[in-house]
Each structure stands twice: as structure tokens, then as C-alpha cells.
Amino acid sequence: NTPGLYVFAVFMFFIRRRYLAWWAKYNYILSCGLQGGVAFGGILIFLALQYHTKKLVWWGNTISKSGVDGIGTATLKAVPKGSYFGLPEGSWE
């Protein structure tokens, strides 16, 4: 991700070269904090959006079961033998 690349560039090039003692002391803590924040955020998003016992019913969840494909009634009609589907030959000229 681009924001992570910017943070990496600042910490590895700018801060490390100018403030080496501060970087050596806090770089590991910052890295652990950012990774822990991502993990905590992932768990929080899962619990908020995915882990629920109540079924949500709205048109986006049920639309696939309401059409002819979902019901199973979509069939192809057979073309009579000796015939074809489309315009008759020569009618487009």
C-alpha cells in the first residue's frame, strides 16, 4: 500500500539518518504498534460486519434467487430441424 511505503521511506531514510538513537529506540515499538493496529482493526471489522446471527434481507442478497436463473426455469427453446435462429438468408442485403 502506498501510505505504508511513505511511512517506511520516512523512517528508513529520513529519521534513521538524522536521528539514529531515536530511531533505534522507537522503530521496533512503532512497527509493532502499526501491525497490532492492523490486526485489531481487522478483528473489529470482522466482528462488526461479518459475525452476526441475524440474517440481513435486502434486494442485494435475494436478487440472485428471484430471476429465471435462480428459480431454474431458464430453458433454451429448440430450433426446428431444417430451420435456424435469426434473419432469413439474403434479407440483410
C-alpha positions as MATLAB code, in Angstrom:
seq = 'NTPGLYVFAVFMFFIRRRYLAWWAKYNYILSCGLQGGVAFGGILIFLALQYHTKKLVWWGNTISKSGVDGIGTATLKAVPKGSYFGLPEGSWE';
ca = [
       0.000    0.000    0.000;
       1.220    3.472   -0.794;
       0.740    5.024    2.696;
       2.824    2.226    4.198;
       5.536    2.938    1.646;
       5.619    6.597    2.673;
       5.930    5.711    6.369;
       8.670    3.223    5.517;
      10.576    5.798    3.469;
      10.382    8.428    6.214;
      11.519    6.049    8.937;
      14.201    4.209    6.996;
      15.779    7.125    5.178;
      14.992   10.436    6.829;
      14.703    9.619   10.538;
      17.330    6.866   10.530;
      19.957    9.138    9.010;
      19.210   12.187   11.150;
      18.117   10.704   14.487;
      19.771    7.280   14.718;
      19.461    6.921   18.508;
      15.764    7.819   18.496;
      15.147    5.520   15.520;
      16.922    2.608   17.216;
      14.840    3.099   20.365;
      11.363    3.587   18.851;
      11.365    1.917   15.416;
      10.536   -1.540   16.789;
       7.796   -0.144   19.032;
       6.247    1.786   16.138;
       6.383   -1.256   13.871;
       4.683   -3.444   16.483;
       2.089   -0.768   17.140;
       1.209   -0.408   13.457;
       0.962   -4.177   12.944;
      -1.105   -4.550   16.094;
      -3.406   -1.772   14.924;
      -3.946   -3.505   11.591;
      -4.688   -6.814   13.347;
      -7.050   -5.170   15.831;
      -8.784   -3.277   13.032;
      -9.251   -6.497   11.066;
     -10.807   -8.235   14.066;
     -13.022   -5.229   14.767;
     -14.228   -5.077   11.160;
     -14.932   -8.823   11.199;
     -16.935   -8.580   14.399;
     -18.846   -5.523   13.223;
     -19.697   -6.678    9.712;
     -19.467  -10.453    9.447;
     -20.095  -12.052   12.807;
     -23.807  -11.694   13.402;
     -26.597  -14.186   13.902;
     -29.355  -12.044   12.435;
     -29.922  -12.607    8.725;
     -29.972   -9.415    6.697;
     -32.578   -9.481    3.929;
     -32.390   -6.825    1.262;
     -32.619   -6.860   -2.521;
     -28.866   -7.324   -2.965;
     -28.937  -10.626   -1.071;
     -32.062  -12.083   -2.650;
     -31.919  -10.846   -6.250;
     -29.948  -13.860   -7.466;
     -32.728  -16.216   -6.330;
     -35.621  -14.253   -7.836;
     -34.887  -14.370  -11.564;
     -35.360  -17.209  -14.025;
     -31.771  -18.332  -13.487;
     -32.212  -18.579   -9.720;
     -35.577  -20.328   -9.964;
     -34.240  -22.752  -12.568;
     -36.819  -22.059  -15.268;
     -34.433  -20.633  -17.851;
     -34.576  -23.069  -20.761;
     -33.447  -22.891  -24.332;
     -36.134  -23.409  -26.936;
     -35.286  -25.952  -29.575;
     -34.965  -24.717  -33.142;
     -36.998  -26.854  -35.579;
     -34.949  -29.139  -37.802;
     -34.041  -27.506  -41.111;
     -34.521  -24.027  -39.643;
     -32.153  -21.574  -37.996;
     -32.199  -18.742  -35.489;
     -32.031  -15.230  -36.912;
     -32.884  -13.400  -40.093;
     -33.501  -15.359  -43.290;
     -30.585  -15.569  -45.691;
     -30.391  -12.623  -48.043;
     -32.672  -10.349  -46.002;
     -29.829   -8.115  -44.833;
     -28.563   -7.181  -48.309;
];
